[in-house]
Each structure stands twice: as structure tokens, then as C-alpha cells.
């Protein structure tokens, strides 16, 4: 028997209000995992941004930007 089946078997013997607590806890664990995955993805996205965004030093010279041979 796998873990999910064991949880099911044990929860069948619980009163309804306690079974709902078990269900609430399962929903909580799923939400916690989703938040963790989302945070990890955000960190991965930012690390990719840092690789390329860190090149920009904050100074932007519009004239130098448009002073290119192919724009003349």
C-alpha cells in the first residue's frame, strides 16, 4: 500500500471534522510547495536578468545610441 492509500484508510476512520482537518493540511502542504516553486522560479528568472542587466551601469547617452552608421 502506498502512502496516499494509507492516508485514505486512516482518514476513513476519523470523524468528519477531523477528516476535514487532514484535508486542510493537505491543501496547506500543496500551497506551500507551490509558493516554494514560484519563489525558486523567480530567483532563477532574476539570476538570468542579473547576467545581462548588470552590464548596464545606469548611464544612458541618447546621442551615442543614435550616432551609429546604420541609423544615418
N, CA, C and O atoms as a Tripos MOL2 file, in Angstrom:
@<TRIPOS>MOLECULE
protein
  288   287    72     0     0
PROTEIN
NO_CHARGES

@<TRIPOS>ATOM
      1 N           0.8490   -1.1770    0.0000 N.3       1 UNK1
      2 CA          0.0000    0.0000    0.0000 C.3       1 UNK1
      3 C           0.8980    1.2430    0.0000 C.2       1 UNK1
      4 O           1.8460    1.3320    0.7800 O.2       1 UNK1
      5 N           0.5920    2.1880   -0.8710 N.am      2 UNK2
      6 CA          1.4030    3.4010   -0.8870 C.3       2 UNK2
      7 C           0.8970    4.4020    0.1580 C.2       2 UNK2
      8 O          -0.1200    4.1760    0.8150 O.2       2 UNK2
      9 N           1.6160    5.4880    0.2920 N.am      3 UNK3
     10 CA          1.3120    6.4640    1.3390 C.3       3 UNK3
     11 C          -0.0770    7.0650    1.1810 C.2       3 UNK3
     12 O          -0.8030    7.2160    2.1640 O.2       3 UNK3
     13 N          -0.4510    7.4100   -0.0450 N.am      4 UNK4
     14 CA         -1.7740    8.0030   -0.2660 C.3       4 UNK4
     15 C          -2.8850    7.0420    0.1530 C.2       4 UNK4
     16 O          -3.8850    7.4610    0.7340 O.2       4 UNK4
     17 N          -2.7100    5.7750   -0.1380 N.am      5 UNK5
     18 CA         -3.7200    4.7920    0.2570 C.3       5 UNK5
     19 C          -3.7770    4.6380    1.7740 C.2       5 UNK5
     20 O          -4.8560    4.4800    2.3450 O.2       5 UNK5
     21 N          -2.6110    4.6850    2.4270 N.am      6 UNK6
     22 CA         -2.5890    4.6090    3.8900 C.3       6 UNK6
     23 C          -3.2990    5.8110    4.5150 C.2       6 UNK6
     24 O          -4.0530    5.6650    5.4770 O.2       6 UNK6
     25 N          -3.0540    6.9850    3.9650 N.am      7 UNK7
     26 CA         -3.7310    8.1890    4.4690 C.3       7 UNK7
     27 C          -5.2370    8.0400    4.2840 C.2       7 UNK7
     28 O          -6.0130    8.3710    5.1800 O.2       7 UNK7
     29 N          -5.6430    7.5470    3.1300 N.am      8 UNK8
     30 CA         -7.0670    7.3480    2.8630 C.3       8 UNK8
     31 C          -7.6800    6.3730    3.8590 C.2       8 UNK8
     32 O          -8.7420    6.6430    4.4200 O.2       8 UNK8
     33 N          -7.0200    5.2430    4.0810 N.am      9 UNK9
     34 CA         -7.5440    4.2360    5.0040 C.3       9 UNK9
     35 C          -7.6670    4.7910    6.4210 C.2       9 UNK9
     36 O          -8.6750    4.5760    7.0940 O.2       9 UNK9
     37 N          -6.6440    5.4990    6.8630 N.am     10 UNK10
     38 CA         -6.6770    6.0590    8.2160 C.3      10 UNK10
     39 C          -7.7450    7.1470    8.3390 C.2      10 UNK10
     40 O          -8.4330    7.2340    9.3560 O.2      10 UNK10
     41 N          -7.8800    7.9710    7.3080 N.am     11 UNK11
     42 CA         -8.8380    9.0750    7.3910 C.3      11 UNK11
     43 C         -10.2890    8.5910    7.3270 C.2      11 UNK11
     44 O         -11.1860    9.2940    7.7930 O.2      11 UNK11
     45 N         -10.5370    7.4170    6.7660 N.am     12 UNK12
     46 CA        -11.9020    6.8760    6.7240 C.3      12 UNK12
     47 C         -12.4410    6.6110    8.1270 C.2      12 UNK12
     48 O         -13.6530    6.6460    8.3420 O.2      12 UNK12
     49 N         -11.5620    6.3510    9.0680 N.am     13 UNK13
     50 CA        -11.9810    6.0400   10.4330 C.3      13 UNK13
     51 C         -12.1410    7.2830   11.3020 C.2      13 UNK13
     52 O         -12.6080    7.1880   12.4370 O.2      13 UNK13
     53 N         -11.7630    8.4310   10.7890 N.am     14 UNK14
     54 CA        -11.8490    9.6690   11.5660 C.3      14 UNK14
     55 C         -13.2510   10.2610   11.5020 C.2      14 UNK14
     56 O         -13.9800   10.0410   10.5360 O.2      14 UNK14
     57 N         -13.6250   11.0150   12.5360 N.am     15 UNK15
     58 CA        -14.8670   11.7930   12.4450 C.3      15 UNK15
     59 C         -14.7320   12.8380   11.3310 C.2      15 UNK15
     60 O         -13.6260   13.2150   10.9440 O.2      15 UNK15
     61 N         -15.8630   13.2880   10.8350 N.am     16 UNK16
     62 CA        -15.8680   14.2110    9.6900 C.3      16 UNK16
     63 C         -15.0220   15.4610    9.9340 C.2      16 UNK16
     64 O         -14.2510   15.8560    9.0600 O.2      16 UNK16
     65 N         -15.1500   16.0870   11.0970 N.am     17 UNK17
     66 CA        -14.4170   17.3310   11.3360 C.3      17 UNK17
     67 C         -12.9050   17.0890   11.3680 C.2      17 UNK17
     68 O         -12.1430   17.9610   10.9500 O.2      17 UNK17
     69 N         -12.4550   15.9370   11.8500 N.am     18 UNK18
     70 CA        -11.0230   15.6390   11.8480 C.3      18 UNK18
     71 C         -10.5380   15.2940   10.4370 C.2      18 UNK18
     72 O          -9.4110   15.6260   10.0680 O.2      18 UNK18
     73 N         -11.3740   14.6400    9.6660 N.am     19 UNK19
     74 CA        -11.0190   14.3460    8.2740 C.3      19 UNK19
     75 C         -10.8630   15.6450    7.4860 C.2      19 UNK19
     76 O         -10.0030   15.7540    6.6130 O.2      19 UNK19
     77 N         -11.7120   16.6300    7.8080 N.am     20 UNK20
     78 CA        -11.5810   17.9360    7.1470 C.3      20 UNK20
     79 C         -10.2770   18.6210    7.5360 C.2      20 UNK20
     80 O          -9.6820   19.3210    6.7180 O.2      20 UNK20
     81 N          -9.8280   18.4320    8.7660 N.am     21 UNK21
     82 CA         -8.5360   18.9810    9.1870 C.3      21 UNK21
     83 C          -7.4030   18.3530    8.3900 C.2      21 UNK21
     84 O          -6.4650   19.0370    7.9810 O.2      21 UNK21
     85 N          -7.4970   17.0540    8.1750 N.am     22 UNK22
     86 CA         -6.4870   16.3680    7.3660 C.3      22 UNK22
     87 C          -6.4920   16.9410    5.9550 C.2      22 UNK22
     88 O          -5.4350   17.2080    5.3850 O.2      22 UNK22
     89 N          -7.6720   17.1270    5.3970 N.am     23 UNK23
     90 CA         -7.7870   17.7000    4.0590 C.3      23 UNK23
     91 C          -7.2170   19.1160    4.0230 C.2      23 UNK23
     92 O          -6.4990   19.4700    3.0880 O.2      23 UNK23
     93 N          -7.5310   19.9260    5.0300 N.am     24 UNK24
     94 CA         -6.9770   21.2780    5.0990 C.3      24 UNK24
     95 C          -5.4520   21.2420    5.1320 C.2      24 UNK24
     96 O          -4.7920   22.0650    4.4970 O.2      24 UNK24
     97 N          -4.8980   20.2870    5.8710 N.am     25 UNK25
     98 CA         -3.4490   20.1820    5.9580 C.3      25 UNK25
     99 C          -2.8480   19.7930    4.6100 C.2      25 UNK25
    100 O          -1.7970   20.3070    4.2270 O.2      25 UNK25
    101 N          -3.5030   18.8960    3.8960 N.am     26 UNK26
    102 CA         -3.0260   18.5070    2.5660 C.3      26 UNK26
    103 C          -3.0420   19.7150    1.6320 C.2      26 UNK26
    104 O          -2.0900   19.9330    0.8830 O.2      26 UNK26
    105 N          -4.1070   20.4920    1.6740 N.am     27 UNK27
    106 CA         -4.1980   21.6970    0.8420 C.3      27 UNK27
    107 C          -3.1000   22.6840    1.2320 C.2      27 UNK27
    108 O          -2.4910   23.3080    0.3630 O.2      27 UNK27
    109 N          -2.8460   22.8280    2.5280 N.am     28 UNK28
    110 CA         -1.7750   23.7040    3.0010 C.3      28 UNK28
    111 C          -0.4250   23.2520    2.4520 C.2      28 UNK28
    112 O           0.3550   24.0780    1.9800 O.2      28 UNK28
    113 N          -0.1410   21.9560    2.5060 N.am     29 UNK29
    114 CA          1.1390   21.4460    2.0090 C.3      29 UNK29
    115 C           1.2990   21.6900    0.5120 C.2      29 UNK29
    116 O           2.3870   22.0260    0.0440 O.2      29 UNK29
    117 N           0.2110   21.5210   -0.2360 N.am     30 UNK30
    118 CA          0.2740   21.7760   -1.6740 C.3      30 UNK30
    119 C           0.5480   23.2500   -1.9530 C.2      30 UNK30
    120 O           1.3530   23.5770   -2.8250 O.2      30 UNK30
    121 N          -0.1160   24.1390   -1.2200 N.am     31 UNK31
    122 CA          0.0940   25.5780   -1.4070 C.3      31 UNK31
    123 C           1.5190   25.9640   -1.0240 C.2      31 UNK31
    124 O           2.1450   26.7890   -1.6900 O.2      31 UNK31
    125 N           2.0210   25.3720    0.0380 N.am     32 UNK32
    126 CA          3.3930   25.6520    0.4800 C.3      32 UNK32
    127 C           4.3910   25.2400   -0.6050 C.2      32 UNK32
    128 O           5.3450   25.9640   -0.8870 O.2      32 UNK32
    129 N           4.1640   24.0790   -1.2050 N.am     33 UNK33
    130 CA          5.0510   23.6070   -2.2690 C.3      33 UNK33
    131 C           4.9810   24.5340   -3.4780 C.2      33 UNK33
    132 O           6.0060   24.8260   -4.0950 O.2      33 UNK33
    133 N           3.7800   24.9960   -3.8190 N.am     34 UNK34
    134 CA          3.6200   25.9070   -4.9590 C.3      34 UNK34
    135 C           4.3430   27.2270   -4.7140 C.2      34 UNK34
    136 O           4.9930   27.7610   -5.6120 O.2      34 UNK34
    137 N           4.2250   27.7550   -3.4860 N.am     35 UNK35
    138 CA          4.9240   29.0050   -3.1610 C.3      35 UNK35
    139 C           6.4290   28.8230   -3.2740 C.2      35 UNK35
    140 O           7.1290   29.7030   -3.7750 O.2      35 UNK35
    141 N           6.9290   27.6830   -2.8110 N.am     36 UNK36
    142 CA          8.3620   27.4130   -2.8850 C.3      36 UNK36
    143 C           8.8160   27.3230   -4.3370 C.2      36 UNK36
    144 O           9.8480   27.8860   -4.7020 O.2      36 UNK36
    145 N           8.0520   26.6200   -5.1650 N.am     37 UNK37
    146 CA          8.4010   26.5050   -6.5770 C.3      37 UNK37
    147 C           8.3660   27.8640   -7.2700 C.2      37 UNK37
    148 O           9.2280   28.1700   -8.0930 O.2      37 UNK37
    149 N           7.3680   28.6740   -6.9330 N.am     38 UNK38
    150 CA          7.2710   30.0080   -7.5290 C.3      38 UNK38
    151 C           8.4510   30.8690   -7.1070 C.2      38 UNK38
    152 O           8.9960   31.6110   -7.9240 O.2      38 UNK38
    153 N           8.8530   30.7820   -5.8420 N.am     39 UNK39
    154 CA          9.9930   31.5560   -5.3580 C.3      39 UNK39
    155 C          11.2760   31.1070   -6.0470 C.2      39 UNK39
    156 O          12.1020   31.9400   -6.4230 O.2      39 UNK39
    157 N          11.4510   29.8020   -6.2170 N.am     40 UNK40
    158 CA         12.6380   29.2920   -6.9040 C.3      40 UNK40
    159 C          12.6660   29.7570   -8.3550 C.2      40 UNK40
    160 O          13.7260   30.0950   -8.8810 O.2      40 UNK40
    161 N          11.5060   29.7740   -9.0020 N.am     41 UNK41
    162 CA         11.4380   30.2300  -10.3900 C.3      41 UNK41
    163 C          11.7690   31.7110  -10.4840 C.2      41 UNK41
    164 O          12.4610   32.1380  -11.4090 O.2      41 UNK41
    165 N          11.2790   32.4940   -9.5330 N.am     42 UNK42
    166 CA         11.5720   33.9270   -9.5350 C.3      42 UNK42
    167 C          13.0630   34.1690   -9.3540 C.2      42 UNK42
    168 O          13.6350   35.0430  -10.0040 O.2      42 UNK42
    169 N          13.6910   33.4030   -8.4770 N.am     43 UNK43
    170 CA         15.1340   33.5340   -8.2750 C.3      43 UNK43
    171 C          15.8740   33.1680   -9.5550 C.2      43 UNK43
    172 O          16.8310   33.8430   -9.9350 O.2      43 UNK43
    173 N          15.4380   32.1060  -10.2200 N.am     44 UNK44
    174 CA         16.0670   31.7020  -11.4780 C.3      44 UNK44
    175 C          15.8890   32.7870  -12.5380 C.2      44 UNK44
    176 O          16.8210   33.0800  -13.2870 O.2      44 UNK44
    177 N          14.7050   33.3800  -12.6030 N.am     45 UNK45
    178 CA         14.4600   34.4510  -13.5650 C.3      45 UNK45
    179 C          15.3470   35.6520  -13.2750 C.2      45 UNK45
    180 O          15.9010   36.2540  -14.1940 O.2      45 UNK45
    181 N          15.4830   36.0010  -12.0070 N.am     46 UNK46
    182 CA         16.3020   37.1560  -11.6450 C.3      46 UNK46
    183 C          17.7790   36.8830  -11.8980 C.2      46 UNK46
    184 O          18.5120   37.7970  -12.2750 O.2      46 UNK46
    185 N          18.2340   35.6520  -11.7010 N.am     47 UNK47
    186 CA         19.6430   35.3640  -11.9520 C.3      47 UNK47
    187 C          19.9520   35.4970  -13.4430 C.2      47 UNK47
    188 O          21.0390   35.9320  -13.8200 O.2      47 UNK47
    189 N          18.9930   35.1210  -14.2830 N.am     48 UNK48
    190 CA         19.1860   35.3150  -15.7170 C.3      48 UNK48
    191 C          19.2130   36.8040  -16.0420 C.2      48 UNK48
    192 O          20.0220   37.2470  -16.8580 O.2      48 UNK48
    193 N          18.3430   37.5700  -15.4140 N.am     49 UNK49
    194 CA         18.3340   39.0140  -15.6190 C.3      49 UNK49
    195 C          19.6490   39.6310  -15.1550 C.2      49 UNK49
    196 O          20.1980   40.5040  -15.8270 O.2      49 UNK49
    197 N          20.1540   39.1800  -14.0100 N.am     50 UNK50
    198 CA         21.4020   39.7250  -13.4760 C.3      50 UNK50
    199 C          22.5730   39.4890  -14.4150 C.2      50 UNK50
    200 O          23.5000   40.2980  -14.4660 O.2      50 UNK50
    201 N          22.5410   38.4010  -15.1500 N.am     51 UNK51
    202 CA         23.6300   38.1250  -16.0860 C.3      51 UNK51
    203 C          23.7170   39.1990  -17.1590 C.2      51 UNK51
    204 O          24.8120   39.5940  -17.5610 O.2      51 UNK51
    205 N          22.5710   39.6680  -17.6210 N.am     52 UNK52
    206 CA         22.5510   40.6240  -18.7110 C.3      52 UNK52
    207 C          22.2610   42.0450  -18.2340 C.2      52 UNK52
    208 O          22.7730   43.0060  -18.8100 O.2      52 UNK52
    209 N          21.4660   42.1830  -17.2150 N.am     53 UNK53
    210 CA         21.1130   43.5060  -16.7140 C.3      53 UNK53
    211 C          22.2520   44.1870  -15.9890 C.2      53 UNK53
    212 O          22.2780   45.4140  -15.8930 O.2      53 UNK53
    213 N          23.1890   43.4180  -15.4790 N.am     54 UNK54
    214 CA         24.2860   44.0200  -14.7320 C.3      54 UNK54
    215 C          25.2660   44.7440  -15.6450 C.2      54 UNK54
    216 O          26.1260   45.4790  -15.1600 O.2      54 UNK54
    217 N          25.1540   44.5490  -16.9590 N.am     55 UNK55
    218 CA         26.0340   45.2330  -17.8970 C.3      55 UNK55
    219 C          25.7010   46.7170  -17.9420 C.2      55 UNK55
    220 O          26.5980   47.5420  -18.1140 O.2      55 UNK55
    221 N          24.4530   47.0660  -17.7930 N.am     56 UNK56
    222 CA         24.0140   48.4600  -17.8460 C.3      56 UNK56
    223 C          24.4140   49.1610  -16.5620 C.2      56 UNK56
    224 O          24.0490   48.7190  -15.4720 O.2      56 UNK56
    225 N          25.1630   50.2530  -16.6810 N.am     57 UNK57
    226 CA         25.6650   50.9540  -15.4940 C.3      57 UNK57
    227 C          24.7550   52.0890  -15.0430 C.2      57 UNK57
    228 O          25.0580   52.7650  -14.0600 O.2      57 UNK57
    229 N          23.6580   52.3080  -15.7350 N.am     58 UNK58
    230 CA         22.7170   53.3410  -15.3320 C.3      58 UNK58
    231 C          22.8670   54.6380  -16.1110 C.2      58 UNK58
    232 O          21.9970   55.5050  -16.0330 O.2      58 UNK58
    233 N          23.9430   54.7850  -16.8540 N.am     59 UNK59
    234 CA         24.1530   55.9860  -17.6660 C.3      59 UNK59
    235 C          23.7250   55.6930  -19.0960 C.2      59 UNK59
    236 O          24.1930   54.7400  -19.7190 O.2      59 UNK59
    237 N          22.8350   56.5240  -19.6000 N.am     60 UNK60
    238 CA         22.3280   56.3260  -20.9480 C.3      60 UNK60
    239 C          22.5750   57.5940  -21.7410 C.2      60 UNK60
    240 O          22.0760   58.6630  -21.3900 O.2      60 UNK60
    241 N          23.3420   57.4730  -22.8040 N.am     61 UNK61
    242 CA         23.6480   58.6090  -23.6680 C.3      61 UNK61
    243 C          22.8570   58.4340  -24.9610 C.2      61 UNK61
    244 O          23.2290   57.6530  -25.8360 O.2      61 UNK61
    245 N          21.7600   59.1770  -25.0590 N.am     62 UNK62
    246 CA         20.8730   59.0300  -26.2050 C.3      62 UNK62
    247 C          21.5820   59.3860  -27.5140 C.2      62 UNK62
    248 O          21.3590   58.7280  -28.5300 O.2      62 UNK62
    249 N          22.4260   60.4090  -27.5030 N.am     63 UNK63
    250 CA         23.1380   60.7910  -28.7270 C.3      63 UNK63
    251 C          24.0600   59.6720  -29.1950 C.2      63 UNK63
    252 O          24.1350   59.3880  -30.3910 O.2      63 UNK63
    253 N          24.7570   59.0410  -28.2640 N.am     64 UNK64
    254 CA         25.6430   57.9360  -28.6320 C.3      64 UNK64
    255 C          24.8320   56.7520  -29.1410 C.2      64 UNK64
    256 O          25.2840   55.9980  -30.0030 O.2      64 UNK64
    257 N          23.6540   56.6020  -28.6090 N.am     65 UNK65
    258 CA         22.7980   55.4990  -29.0380 C.3      65 UNK65
    259 C          22.3810   55.6640  -30.4960 C.2      65 UNK65
    260 O          22.3740   54.6970  -31.2580 O.2      65 UNK65
    261 N          22.0330   56.8960  -30.8830 N.am     66 UNK66
    262 CA         21.5600   57.1340  -32.2450 C.3      66 UNK66
    263 C          22.6760   57.5090  -33.2100 C.2      66 UNK66
    264 O          22.4330   57.6390  -34.4090 O.2      66 UNK66
    265 N          23.8860   57.6830  -32.7120 N.am     67 UNK67
    266 CA         25.0110   58.0370  -33.5720 C.3      67 UNK67
    267 C          25.6940   56.7550  -34.0510 C.2      67 UNK67
    268 O          26.8200   56.4420  -33.6640 O.2      67 UNK67
    269 N          24.9840   56.0360  -34.8950 N.am     68 UNK68
    270 CA         25.5080   54.7980  -35.4640 C.3      68 UNK68
    271 C          25.3810   54.8800  -36.9840 C.2      68 UNK68
    272 O          24.4270   55.4610  -37.5010 O.2      68 UNK68
    273 N          26.3340   54.3050  -37.6870 N.am     69 UNK69
    274 CA         26.3190   54.4190  -39.1540 C.3      69 UNK69
    275 C          25.0310   53.9070  -39.8000 C.2      69 UNK69
    276 O          24.5440   54.5140  -40.7540 O.2      69 UNK69
    277 N          24.4830   52.8230  -39.3090 N.am     70 UNK70
    278 CA         23.2950   52.2720  -39.9710 C.3      70 UNK70
    279 C          22.0230   53.0710  -39.6580 C.2      70 UNK70
    280 O          20.9760   52.8200  -40.2540 O.2      70 UNK70
    281 N          22.1070   54.0220  -38.7380 N.am     71 UNK71
    282 CA         20.9530   54.8690  -38.4380 C.3      71 UNK71
    283 C          21.0180   56.2100  -39.1710 C.2      71 UNK71
    284 O          20.0650   56.9870  -39.1200 O.2      71 UNK71
    285 N          22.1070   56.4810  -39.8360 N.am     72 UNK72
    286 CA         22.2600   57.7800  -40.5240 C.3      72 UNK72
    287 C          21.5930   57.7750  -41.8610 C.2      72 UNK72
    288 O          21.6240   58.7810  -42.5700 O.2      72 UNK72
@<TRIPOS>BOND
     1     1     2 1
     2     2     3 1
     3     3     4 2
     4     3     5 am
     5     5     6 1
     6     6     7 1
     7     7     8 2
     8     7     9 am
     9     9    10 1
    10    10    11 1
    11    11    12 2
    12    11    13 am
    13    13    14 1
    14    14    15 1
    15    15    16 2
    16    15    17 am
    17    17    18 1
    18    18    19 1
    19    19    20 2
    20    19    21 am
    21    21    22 1
    22    22    23 1
    23    23    24 2
    24    23    25 am
    25    25    26 1
    26    26    27 1
    27    27    28 2
    28    27    29 am
    29    29    30 1
    30    30    31 1
    31    31    32 2
    32    31    33 am
    33    33    34 1
    34    34    35 1
    35    35    36 2
    36    35    37 am
    37    37    38 1
    38    38    39 1
    39    39    40 2
    40    39    41 am
    41    41    42 1
    42    42    43 1
    43    43    44 2
    44    43    45 am
    45    45    46 1
    46    46    47 1
    47    47    48 2
    48    47    49 am
    49    49    50 1
    50    50    51 1
    51    51    52 2
    52    51    53 am
    53    53    54 1
    54    54    55 1
    55    55    56 2
    56    55    57 am
    57    57    58 1
    58    58    59 1
    59    59    60 2
    60    59    61 am
    61    61    62 1
    62    62    63 1
    63    63    64 2
    64    63    65 am
    65    65    66 1
    66    66    67 1
    67    67    68 2
    68    67    69 am
    69    69    70 1
    70    70    71 1
    71    71    72 2
    72    71    73 am
    73    73    74 1
    74    74    75 1
    75    75    76 2
    76    75    77 am
    77    77    78 1
    78    78    79 1
    79    79    80 2
    80    79    81 am
    81    81    82 1
    82    82    83 1
    83    83    84 2
    84    83    85 am
    85    85    86 1
    86    86    87 1
    87    87    88 2
    88    87    89 am
    89    89    90 1
    90    90    91 1
    91    91    92 2
    92    91    93 am
    93    93    94 1
    94    94    95 1
    95    95    96 2
    96    95    97 am
    97    97    98 1
    98    98    99 1
    99    99   100 2
   100    99   101 am
   101   101   102 1
   102   102   103 1
   103   103   104 2
   104   103   105 am
   105   105   106 1
   106   106   107 1
   107   107   108 2
   108   107   109 am
   109   109   110 1
   110   110   111 1
   111   111   112 2
   112   111   113 am
   113   113   114 1
   114   114   115 1
   115   115   116 2
   116   115   117 am
   117   117   118 1
   118   118   119 1
   119   119   120 2
   120   119   121 am
   121   121   122 1
   122   122   123 1
   123   123   124 2
   124   123   125 am
   125   125   126 1
   126   126   127 1
   127   127   128 2
   128   127   129 am
   129   129   130 1
   130   130   131 1
   131   131   132 2
   132   131   133 am
   133   133   134 1
   134   134   135 1
   135   135   136 2
   136   135   137 am
   137   137   138 1
   138   138   139 1
   139   139   140 2
   140   139   141 am
   141   141   142 1
   142   142   143 1
   143   143   144 2
   144   143   145 am
   145   145   146 1
   146   146   147 1
   147   147   148 2
   148   147   149 am
   149   149   150 1
   150   150   151 1
   151   151   152 2
   152   151   153 am
   153   153   154 1
   154   154   155 1
   155   155   156 2
   156   155   157 am
   157   157   158 1
   158   158   159 1
   159   159   160 2
   160   159   161 am
   161   161   162 1
   162   162   163 1
   163   163   164 2
   164   163   165 am
   165   165   166 1
   166   166   167 1
   167   167   168 2
   168   167   169 am
   169   169   170 1
   170   170   171 1
   171   171   172 2
   172   171   173 am
   173   173   174 1
   174   174   175 1
   175   175   176 2
   176   175   177 am
   177   177   178 1
   178   178   179 1
   179   179   180 2
   180   179   181 am
   181   181   182 1
   182   182   183 1
   183   183   184 2
   184   183   185 am
   185   185   186 1
   186   186   187 1
   187   187   188 2
   188   187   189 am
   189   189   190 1
   190   190   191 1
   191   191   192 2
   192   191   193 am
   193   193   194 1
   194   194   195 1
   195   195   196 2
   196   195   197 am
   197   197   198 1
   198   198   199 1
   199   199   200 2
   200   199   201 am
   201   201   202 1
   202   202   203 1
   203   203   204 2
   204   203   205 am
   205   205   206 1
   206   206   207 1
   207   207   208 2
   208   207   209 am
   209   209   210 1
   210   210   211 1
   211   211   212 2
   212   211   213 am
   213   213   214 1
   214   214   215 1
   215   215   216 2
   216   215   217 am
   217   217   218 1
   218   218   219 1
   219   219   220 2
   220   219   221 am
   221   221   222 1
   222   222   223 1
   223   223   224 2
   224   223   225 am
   225   225   226 1
   226   226   227 1
   227   227   228 2
   228   227   229 am
   229   229   230 1
   230   230   231 1
   231   231   232 2
   232   231   233 am
   233   233   234 1
   234   234   235 1
   235   235   236 2
   236   235   237 am
   237   237   238 1
   238   238   239 1
   239   239   240 2
   240   239   241 am
   241   241   242 1
   242   242   243 1
   243   243   244 2
   244   243   245 am
   245   245   246 1
   246   246   247 1
   247   247   248 2
   248   247   249 am
   249   249   250 1
   250   250   251 1
   251   251   252 2
   252   251   253 am
   253   253   254 1
   254   254   255 1
   255   255   256 2
   256   255   257 am
   257   257   258 1
   258   258   259 1
   259   259   260 2
   260   259   261 am
   261   261   262 1
   262   262   263 1
   263   263   264 2
   264   263   265 am
   265   265   266 1
   266   266   267 1
   267   267   268 2
   268   267   269 am
   269   269   270 1
   270   270   271 1
   271   271   272 2
   272   271   273 am
   273   273   274 1
   274   274   275 1
   275   275   276 2
   276   275   277 am
   277   277   278 1
   278   278   279 1
   279   279   280 2
   280   279   281 am
   281   281   282 1
   282   282   283 1
   283   283   284 2
   284   283   285 am
   285   285   286 1
   286   286   287 1
   287   287   288 2
@<TRIPOS>SUBSTRUCTURE
     1 UNK1         2 RESIDUE 1 A UNK
     2 UNK2         6 RESIDUE 1 A UNK
     3 UNK3        10 RESIDUE 1 A UNK
     4 UNK4        14 RESIDUE 1 A UNK
     5 UNK5        18 RESIDUE 1 A UNK
     6 UNK6        22 RESIDUE 1 A UNK
     7 UNK7        26 RESIDUE 1 A UNK
     8 UNK8        30 RESIDUE 1 A UNK
     9 UNK9        34 RESIDUE 1 A UNK
    10 UNK10       38 RESIDUE 1 A UNK
    11 UNK11       42 RESIDUE 1 A UNK
    12 UNK12       46 RESIDUE 1 A UNK
    13 UNK13       50 RESIDUE 1 A UNK
    14 UNK14       54 RESIDUE 1 A UNK
    15 UNK15       58 RESIDUE 1 A UNK
    16 UNK16       62 RESIDUE 1 A UNK
    17 UNK17       66 RESIDUE 1 A UNK
    18 UNK18       70 RESIDUE 1 A UNK
    19 UNK19       74 RESIDUE 1 A UNK
    20 UNK20       78 RESIDUE 1 A UNK
    21 UNK21       82 RESIDUE 1 A UNK
    22 UNK22       86 RESIDUE 1 A UNK
    23 UNK23       90 RESIDUE 1 A UNK
    24 UNK24       94 RESIDUE 1 A UNK
    25 UNK25       98 RESIDUE 1 A UNK
    26 UNK26      102 RESIDUE 1 A UNK
    27 UNK27      106 RESIDUE 1 A UNK
    28 UNK28      110 RESIDUE 1 A UNK
    29 UNK29      114 RESIDUE 1 A UNK
    30 UNK30      118 RESIDUE 1 A UNK
    31 UNK31      122 RESIDUE 1 A UNK
    32 UNK32      126 RESIDUE 1 A UNK
    33 UNK33      130 RESIDUE 1 A UNK
    34 UNK34      134 RESIDUE 1 A UNK
    35 UNK35      138 RESIDUE 1 A UNK
    36 UNK36      142 RESIDUE 1 A UNK
    37 UNK37      146 RESIDUE 1 A UNK
    38 UNK38      150 RESIDUE 1 A UNK
    39 UNK39      154 RESIDUE 1 A UNK
    40 UNK40      158 RESIDUE 1 A UNK
    41 UNK41      162 RESIDUE 1 A UNK
    42 UNK42      166 RESIDUE 1 A UNK
    43 UNK43      170 RESIDUE 1 A UNK
    44 UNK44      174 RESIDUE 1 A UNK
    45 UNK45      178 RESIDUE 1 A UNK
    46 UNK46      182 RESIDUE 1 A UNK
    47 UNK47      186 RESIDUE 1 A UNK
    48 UNK48      190 RESIDUE 1 A UNK
    49 UNK49      194 RESIDUE 1 A UNK
    50 UNK50      198 RESIDUE 1 A UNK
    51 UNK51      202 RESIDUE 1 A UNK
    52 UNK52      206 RESIDUE 1 A UNK
    53 UNK53      210 RESIDUE 1 A UNK
    54 UNK54      214 RESIDUE 1 A UNK
    55 UNK55      218 RESIDUE 1 A UNK
    56 UNK56      222 RESIDUE 1 A UNK
    57 UNK57      226 RESIDUE 1 A UNK
    58 UNK58      230 RESIDUE 1 A UNK
    59 UNK59      234 RESIDUE 1 A UNK
    60 UNK60      238 RESIDUE 1 A UNK
    61 UNK61      242 RESIDUE 1 A UNK
    62 UNK62      246 RESIDUE 1 A UNK
    63 UNK63      250 RESIDUE 1 A UNK
    64 UNK64      254 RESIDUE 1 A UNK
    65 UNK65      258 RESIDUE 1 A UNK
    66 UNK66      262 RESIDUE 1 A UNK
    67 UNK67      266 RESIDUE 1 A UNK
    68 UNK68      270 RESIDUE 1 A UNK
    69 UNK69      274 RESIDUE 1 A UNK
    70 UNK70      278 RESIDUE 1 A UNK
    71 UNK71      282 RESIDUE 1 A UNK
    72 UNK72      286 RESIDUE 1 A UNK
